[in-house]
Amino acid sequence: MTRATTVRAVLAVAVLLVSVYITLTMSPRLGLDLQGGTRMVLQAKDSATVEADRETTDRTLEVLRQRIDSLGVAEPVLTRSGEDRIIVELPDVQDPRQAAAVIGRTAQLSFHEVLGAAPPGADPAPEAGEKRLILPDEQGTRLDLGPVRLSGAGVKDATAFFEAQQAAGWTVKLDFHKDAGKDWTKLTGEAACHPAGDERRRVAIVLDEKVISSPQVDPSVGCQAGLPSGGTQITGSFTAKEARDLALLIKGGALPVPVEIVEQRTVGPTLGAAAIDASAQAALIGAAATALFITFVYRLFGALAAVALAAYGVISYAALVGLGVTLTLPGLAGFVLAIGMAVDANVLVFERAREECQDRPTRSLRSALTTGFQKAFSAVADSNITTLLAAGLLFFLGSGPVKGFGVTLAIGVIASMFSALVIARALTEIAAGSRFVSDYRGVNGIARPGSVRTWLTRKDPQLFRKPVQWLVISTVLVAVAVAGIVVRGVDLGVEFTGGRLVEYSTSRPVDVETARSTLADAGFGDAEITTAGDGDISVRTGKLDNDGEYALRTALATEGGETTKVRDELIGPSLGDELRRNALIALGVAVLVQLAYLAVRFRWTFAVGSVIAMVHDVIIVVGAFAWLGRPVDGIFLAALLTVIGYSVNDSVVVFDRVRELWAGNRKTPLATIARRAVLQTVPRTVNTGMGALFILVALAVLGGDSLADFALALLIGIVVGTWSSVFTAVPGALVLERTTTAPPPVPGKNRRTRAPRRDPLDNGARV
């Protein structure tokens, strides 16, 4: 065993031990669908007696969402109820009182010049209409404060950290926007014109009409010079908790209006135990089927890859738990699906090793395996880097479930690369060193070509003689999908459109599973049902008229006896306009960054081909759901983001092989190179797709209604993505290469003799 293999093995064992320790000692944070949580109803008011309007309430809701994300509570549900109420549902909150205290604060931050110390009993004396305050500082000294010179809206970011060097303890660092930074420099410059020790040399930082810090401007700062405009620090003998709470309040922004908590209660999970158990069983069966498939295809090395995949599952789960990511059922399903897709890196390596064994039958198994890892590295790296770029942008630019998806996606990608390039490599290199494994080709699984590769070698299909024909087929598929969107319309779920929230009290206890089954039979299969408070049944559904509500209540009465309506409210969308806008911006920026990266790493034509294929896949998946009449909701959004990642990965693998083959033989027409690249990567595409399909079919058939739409969207997306990576991305790049080829010289325009130039799309033709 070589030194490099030993290092990989030791590193793999160390990471696995840490992951197992985290898994056994820390409990996961479960979402509302799996565990339930706390529901708070907030009343927004413009004043003590005046109700807020709908627009103000919506702005307040978005500020609250930012605060909750800062609290570390992922996957919250926030909806507007009526004109002036907000329903906040927090999963797995350990201390609801703390959450309520932070959520409900107005957090009006302002910066004031200090006019001097106020005499005892003095009242503020406005001059020329200016608003002034007299407030005690941290030590109780009453300060006469001038008007607001800078508001919290000028703060770009706020971070709590421990300042050990200057013994300041916990402080909050503020970063200003550009214009606000100039105001800060001007404010501190004016304060610096007063002598050291003078009260007027201080700057007061006020939060909700309470001075939280009023530092003196340092004597080294000259009059009118001021402090740098980048930012400042707030000190004030804060504890760690106080500093973090203050930072998230400032970062989240001030509430447009005060809010009052009018109700707080616990809610049960939206999914019953039977649905959760069925989904877990489906996930286990699908993962086992994937492991058996990869073992069947690659024999011993496939079994070792299955072991590496199990290790991937442990590592990524431990990372999710350690970071406190909230686990919802779609998130867990996506996590299990990632296990199936994580096999991709191993398949890439094994197929490259098979090619080496096929081209040079006399070389050793270990040498072929090492070459396979080396040649597959660029494809693995490029496909995962593009995914990481998208995940990072979704996290930093998105919010709510989009931000959570970015975290989960990034963890999955990093764990997948570690599993394939460290754990699987260490295991297979150790096995390749065995004479028995090396000598018996039927055992190791890569010394012989697979059935797919053998069939393709025998048939040698001529794929891209007329690339436009494939684009026409893809265009027809897109047109059919668009027709479904236009004719049938997209059935947006309650998360996007809002709906109605009704709660009932029944004379006989009714569990969630029974209520869900009863209402599904009555035609309310898409309703979200939970327990609320002391056994009440809460039903959240889309648009529901009074006749529909009566039918719902009547159906529930068949199981619960006398049924009384205790709450009936119209609710707004939980995925509001701002969240959707942020998600689209994040996705658009992610696509542009991926486009730029692929253009640098490959060619701009390859990058555009990949993006065309991705757009093709998204439109077809949405169109299929429109034709089928299935709801487009938050679960569908998670599936669609997964499809986007899968589509880009597939295209990158194909174009990576095109780049490699073309670099070795520039004289060969590009159409021929593309055909060879596609035929060489088809075994990888088929085997990776099959690994994911096993899990998705199990989730669709056995996972119940809660995961049926999620699995269906991904099934459609993976099938379409496999098609588009070959028959949309590659033909698109070929056509772009043809259209950007420079025209031949015109006779008589240039008398110099030029060598004929090859058209990359023509089989040997010269122009």
N, C-alpha and C positions, 0 to 999 in steps of 0.2 A: 504494500500500500504506500503510495507516494505521500510526500509531506503535504501537498496541497489537499489531497483527499482526507488526510488526517485532520487538517485544520477545518475543513468543511464539516466533517463528522462531529468534531468537538463543538463547533459553533452551533450545529443543528441540535445536539443534545442539550446545550446550555439554554437555547431559546425555548425548546420544548419543555424543559424543567420549569422555567419561569412561567410559561403559559399554563402548564398544568397546575402550578401553585395558585396562580390568579383564578383559574377556573374553579378550583376547590375551595378557595377562601373568600371569594367575593360573589355577591349575588347580582344578577343582571337587573337592570332597570327596565321594567316592562311597560308597554304602552297602554293606552286606554282600552284597546281592543282585547288585550290579554289579561289585564289586572284591574282595570278601572282606575279611579283616582278621585280628585276633588273637583267639584263644580262650584264656581262662584258666580253670582249674578251681580254685576256692577251697574249702578245708576249714575249716568253722566249728567251734570248740571252746570249751566252757565253761571248760576249764582245759587244762593240758598233756596230760592223758590222757583227759578226759571229753568225749564227743561231745555236740554241741548237739542239741536236739530240733527237730522240724519247725517249731514256732511261732517259736522263737528264730531259726532259719535264715531264715524268711520276713521277720522284722523286719530282719535283717541285710541281706537282699537289697534291701529298699526304701531303706535308708540308702545302700547302694552305688549304687542308681539315681540318687539325688539327687546323690551325688558325681560320678558320670559325667556327668550333665547339666551340672554346674558346670564340668567339664573342657572343655566345649565340644564334646563328642562326641555328636552327635544320632543318634537311631535305634539305640541299642545294643540288644542282646538279652540279657536276664538271665533265667535259669531255675534253679529249684531241682532238684538231682539227688539223688534219694534223700532221706534225712532231714537230712543235714548238709553237703551240698556245693552249691556255687553255680557255674553255668557262666556266664561273662561273655564275650560276643563284642563286640568293639569294631571298628567299621569305620574303615579308613584312619587308624590310629594311627601317627604317625611315630616315637614313642619308647615302645615297650611297657614299658620298664623304669621310665620316669617314671610311667606310668599305674599300673603294679603297685605302685610305692612309695606313691603317694597312696591307692590303693584299699585297700591292706592295712593302713594305719595305724588304730589303734583310736580315736584322737582323743578321749580322755577329758579334757575341759576342766574346770578347777575354779579357784575363787578362795579364797585363804586369808589369814587375818590372820598377820602376822609377829610372833612372840613374842620375837624378838631374834636376835643372832648366836650361832651354836652354836660352842662351843670345839672345837679340833681333836680328832678321834677320838671325839667325843661321839656317842651313839646316841639315837634318839628315845625319850622317856620318856612313854608314855601316862599320862594322869591321868584317873581316874574313867571309864575305858573309852573316852576320846576318842582318835581316830586322829590321830597327829601324824607329820610328816615332817621330816627334815633333808636339805635339798637345796641345792646350790650355785646362786647367782644368776648373772646374765650375766657378772659379773667374777670368778666363782669363790668369792665369799664364801659360807660355809655358813650357811644360814638355818634357824632353828627355826620350823617352820610349824605353826599350829594346825589344827583340823579344817576340813573343807570347809564354807564358808559359802554358796557359790553354785556351782551346776554349769552345765555347758554347755547343759543343757536350758532354762535361763532366757534364753538368747540367741535373739532373734527373727530377727536378720539380721547378716551380717558382710560387710564390703566393704573391699577393698584400694584405697588411693589414695595419691597422692604429696603429702606435706605440705611445701610449699615455704616458706611464710611463717615457720614456726618452725624451719626447717632440720632437721626431724625425719626427712626422707626418706620411704621407704615405710612406711606404718602400716596397721593394720587397725582399722577402726571397728566397734564392736559396738553393736547396739541391743537393749535388754532388753525382755522382756515386763513387764507392769505389776507383778505381784507380785515378780518377780526384781529389777526396778528399785528397789523399796523395800528389798530385802535389800542391794543395792549401796550405797544411800544410808546404810543403817545401818552397814555394814562400813567404809566410808570415814569416816563420822562418828566411829566408835570409834577408828580409826587417827589421826584429826586431834587427839585428846586428848593425844597425846604431842608433845614438843617437836620443832622442825624439826631434821633431821639424825639423829634417833633412828631406829634400825632398825625400831622398833615402829610408826613412822609410815608404813611401807611396806605395800603390798598386793601379794601374790604371785599371779601368774596362771600356772597350771601346766597343761601339756599333756603327757599320758602320762608323768607323774611327772618332768617337766623344766620348770624355771622358764624361761619365755620372756620374761617381763617382770615387774619388781617395782618400780614407780614409787613415789616419795614423794608423799603427798597434799600438794597445794599449801599453803604457809603461810597463804594467804588464807582457807582453809576452816576454819571454827570447829569447836570440839569439839561432837560430837553433831549438827552441822549436816549434814555429808556432802556428797558431790557429787550433782548432779542425777540423777534416776532414769532418764533417757532412754537413756543409754549411756555408753561410754567408748572410749578408743583404746589400742591395744597398739603400743608402739614397741619397737624392738630392733635397729636397724641391719639391717633386712631388705633383701634384694634384691627387685626387682619380682616375680620368680618365687616367692621364698619367701613374700612377702606374699600373693600370689594363692592359692598352695597352702594357706596357713594359713587364709585366709578361706573357701575352699570346704570345708575339713575341718570348720571350726566350723559353717558354714551347713548342711552336709549332715548334721551330727549325729554323735554317737558311735556306733560299732558296739556292738551289745548284747554281742557276744563277739568275741574276736580271730579273725582269719582267716589262714590260711596258704596260699600259692600252691603247689599240689602239681603243677600241670602248666601249661605255656604253649606254644602252637604256633600256626602260621598256618593259616588256613582259606581255601579258594577261594570264589569267588562262588556264590551259590545258583542263579544263572541262567547258562546257557551262552551262548557268543558268538552262536549262531544265534538264540536267543530274544531277546537284546538287539538284534541287527540287525533282526529282524522287527518288533519293537516300534518301533524308530526309523523304519523305513520306513513303518509304519502311521501314525505321528505326522506324518511329512512329507506323506504323501498326504492325510491328513485336513485338515491345515492348508492345503494347497494347494487342496483342494476348497472349504473355507470361503472362502478368498480369491476364488476364481472365482465362487462363489455371490454374495458381497456385491458383486462387480464387475458381475455380470449384473443384479442387482436395482437397483443405484444408479448404473450406468454409470461415468462419470468419477469422481464423488465416491466411489463404492464402491471404485474402484481406489486412490484416495488413502487411503481408510480402511484398505485392505489394507496399504498402505505403513506407515501408523501402527501397525497391528497387528504388523508385522514389527519396528518400532522398540520396541513394547511388549515383544516377546519378548526383544530384546537387553537392554533396561533391566532387566527383572525377573530375567533370568538373571544379569546382572552383579551385581545386588543379592544374589542367593542365594549367588553365589561369593564376593563381597566379605565377606559376613557369616559365611562358613564353614558355611552350612547343608549338612547331609549330603543328597545327592541319591540317592533310591532310585527304582526303576522306577515304582511307583505315584505317587511324588512328581513324577517327570518327566511321567508321563501326565496327572496333575492340572495340571501346569504348561502342557502343551499344550492341555488342555481349557480352561484359563483364557484362552488366546488366542481360542478360539472364543467364550467367554462375554464376553470383553472387547469384542467387537463390539457388545454391547448398548448401550453409551453412544452409539456412533456411529449405531446404528439409531434410537434415541430422537430424536436431533437431526434426522436426515434425515426421519423421519416427521413431526416437528413442522414442519419447513420445507416439506414437501409440503402439509401442511394450510394453511399460510400462502399458498402459491402457488395452492391450490385455492380458498380463500376470497376472495383478492384477486389475480386473474390479472394485473393491471397493475403490481403492485409489482415492484421489481428483485430479481434473484436474490440479490444480496448482502444486501439488507434482509431477505428471507425467511430466509436462512441465519442471520443475526444473531439474528433473533427466535426461530428454532428452537433455537439454543444457549441463549438466555435462558429460554425456556419449559421446556426439558428439564432445566435445571440443578437444579431442586428435586427432580425424580425421581431424577436421577443422584446427587445429594448424599445424599438420605435413604436410598436403597438401599445405597449404599456405607458410609455412617456406621453403619447397623445391622450390616453385615458386619464393619466394623472393631471395633465394640463386642464382637461375638462373638469375633473373633480375639484381641483383647486379653485377654478373660477366659479363653479357652482356654489362652493362653500363661501367664498369671499363676497360674491355679488348677489347670491340668492338669499332667501330667508325661508323660515319654516321648514316644511318637508324637503324642499329643494336643497337647503343647506345640509340637512341630515343625510340626504342621499349622497351628497358630495363626500361627507366623512366616511360613510360606509363603503363607497366605491374606492376611495383612496386606500383604505385599510385592506380591502380585498385585493387590490392590484399589488401592493407591496408584499403582502403575505403570499400571494401567488408566485411572484418572482422568487421569493426566498425558498418556497417549497420546491420549485422546479430547478433553480440554479444552484441551490445548496444541498437541500435534503435529498431530492431525487438523484442529483449527480453523485453525491457521496455513496448512496446505496447502490446505484448501477455500476459505479467504478469499482467498488469492492467486489460486486458480483462478477464483473468482467475479468477480474484478476484470477478467477477460478478456472482451472484447466477444464473441468467438467462442463461448465457453462460455455466456455469458448469453443470446445470441440463439438458439442452437440447443438447444431444450429436450430433444431426444432424446439430446443428448450429456451434459448435466450430471447427469441422472438424478433430480432432485428437482422439476423444474418440472411434471412430469406425475404424476398419481396412479398408484399401483401397481395391479396386477390384484386383489389382495386387497381393497384399499380400495374399488375400483370395484364389485366384487361385493357387498360389504357394503352399500354405499350403495344399490344397486339392490334387494337383498332386504329390508334393514331388519328383521331378525328381532326379534320381541318376546320377550326372554329372561326377564324377571324378574316376569312377572305373578303367578306362584305360586312364590316362592323356596323354599318348603318342599319342593317336588318335587325340586329339585336336591339338597337336603340328604339326602333319602331315598336317592337314588342313591349319594351319597358314603357314606352310612351302610352301605348294602348292600356296597359295595366294601370298606369297613373290616371288616365282619363276615366276609366271605370270607377276608380276610387273617388275621384273628384265628383263624378256624377252621383255617387252615393251620398257624398257630403251635401251636394246641392239639392238633390231630389228628396232624400230621406231626412237630411239634417243630422246634426250631431246631438245626441241625447246627453247634455251636460248633467252631471250628478249634482246632488244637493250642495257639495262643497263649492261648486262654481256658481250655482244659481240661487242658493238659499231655498227656503221652503217653510216647513211648519214643524214646530216642536209641541207635542201633546203628551201630557202625563195623566195616567189613570190610577185610581185606587180601586182595588178589587176586593170583594168580600172573601174570596178564597185565594191563598197564595198561588202565584203562577211563576214558574222559573223561566229564565230567558229562552232556553231551548224550546219549551212548549209554546211560548208566546210567538217566537220567530216562526215556528212551523205552522201555527194556526194562522198567522197573518199572511204567510206566504201562500197558503192554500186559498186565502181570500183575495189574492191578487196584489198583495203588498210585499212582494219578495225583496224589493230593493230598500225597504225601510230598515233603519238602524235602531236596534232595540236594546235597552239597558234597564237595569234596576236603578232606582233613585230613592235615596232616603230610606224610609222604613218599609221597603218592599213594594213601593210604587213602580209601575211600568212606564218607562219613558220611551216614546216613539218619535224618531226624527225622520222625516220623509220629505220628498220634493213637494211641488205644488199640489195642494190638497184642498178641494172645495168642501163645503159643509156636508154634502151628500157622501163624499168620500170619507170624511171624519166619522159620520154616523155608521157607515159600513165597517170601518175599522173598529169602532167601539163595540158594535154588535158582534163582530168576530171574536174579539177578546173576551166578551161576556160568556161565550160558550165554554170557556175553560175557567174563568175567574169568577163566575157568578155575577152578582150585582156590580156593575162597573161605573165608577163616578169619575168624571173629568175634573182634575184638580189644577191643570195648567193648559193653556192653549195660546201659543204665541207664534207670530210670524218671525222667522229668523233670516238673517242675511247669509251670504256665502262665507264659509270658513277660509276659502282660498280667494281672498278679495282682489280687487283691481290692482292694488300696489304689489301684492305678492306675485300675482300673475305677471305683472309688468317686469318686476325684478327677475322672475324666472326666465322670461323671454330675453331680457337683456343679457343675463348670465349665459344663457344658451347661445345667443348670437355671438357674444364675445368669444365663447369657447370654440365655436365653429371657426371664427376668423383666426384665432390663435392656432388651432389645429391646421388650418389651411396654410398659414405662414410656415409652420414647422415642417409640414410635409413638402411644401415648395422648396424649402432649404435643403431638406434631407434627400428629396427625390428630384422631381421636376414639377414645375407649376401645373403642367397638364395632368400629371398623376394626382396632384393635390385636388384639382378641380374635379377630376373623375371620382375621387373618393367622396367629396362633398355632394356631388350629383347623386351618387348611389345612396348616401345617407338620407337626403331629402326624398328620394324615391321611396325608401323604406318607410319613412315617417308618414308620408301621404297615404301609402297603401294600407298601413295598419289602421290609421284613423278612418279611412274610407271603408275598410272591412267592418269596423265596429258600427259605422253608420248604416251600412247595408243590413247588418245583423240586428240592429236596434239595441245594441248593448250600451250601457251607460259609460260615459267618459268622466271618470272621477279621480280622486287622489291615487287610488291603486293603479289605475290605468296610466297616470302620469309617471309613477315609478317604473312601470313596465316599459313605457315609451323611452324613458331615459336609458334604460338598460339596452333596448334595441339600438339606440343611437351608438352606444359604446361598442356593441357587438358588430355593427355594420362597419364602423371605422376600422376596428381591429382586423376584420376579414379582408378589407381592401388593402390595408397596409401590408399584410402578409403576402398577398399576391404581387403587389408592386415592389416589395423588397426583392422577390425572386426575379422580377423583370429587370430591376436595376443590376442585380448580380450577374445575370446572364448577358445583358447588353454590355456591361463593362468588360466582359471577357471576349466579346466578339462584336465590335462596332460595325463591321461590314455586313452583318446579317440584318435583313429587314426587320424593323420593329414588330411587324405583325407576326412574323415567325417566332421572334423572341417571346412575344406575349403568349402565343399558343403553347410554346414549350413551358413557360412559367406556370400557366394555368394547369396544364396536365400534370406537372410535377407537384403542384400544391393541392390538387384535388383530393388525394388520400388524406392529407391533413384536414381539409375542410369537411370531408365526409365524417371522419372519425371524431372530430371536435363537435360537429353538429349533432351526431348521434349521442355523444355523452351528455349534451344538454337536453336533447329531446327525451331521453329516458326519464329524467327528473320532471320535465314539464308535463309529460303525459301522465305520470303518476299524480302530480299535483292537480291536473285538470280532472282526472277520473275519480281519484280517491280523496282529494282535498276538500270537497264540499263546495257549496255556493260561495263561501268567503274567498276562495282562491281561484274559482273557475275563470273569471274574467282576466285575472292577472296571468294565469297560465296560458289562456287562449291568445292574449295579446302577444306574449313572448313566443308562442308556437308560430304564429303568423310572422312575427318579426324575424325569427331565426331562419325560417324557410325563405322568406323574401330577401333577407340579408345575404344568405348564401348565393341566391340567384344573382343579386345585384353586384356583388363583389366580382363576379366573373363576367356577366353579360350586360352590365350597365357601366360599372367603373372602368373596366378595361376598354370596351369599345368607345366609350366617351373620350378616354385619353388618346386612343388611336385617331379618332376623328379630329380632335384638337391638334394633334401633331401634324396631321395632313393639312389642316387649314392654316397653320402657322409656318408651313414650309415655304421658303422664299421662292418666287417664280423664277423660271429659267431666264437667262439673258436674252434680250431681244436683238435679233440680227441687225447689224448696222449701228447699234447704239454704243457698242464697246468692241473695239477691234482686237483687244487682247485675247489670246487663246486661254480658255478655262477648261479645267478637267471636268468631265461630267460628274454631276453630284447625284448620289443615290437617294431616291425617295424611300423613307423608312417604312412606308406602308405597302410598297410594291414588292413583289417577290422577284427581285433582281432587275426590275426595269430602271432605265436611266433616263434622266430628263436634262 
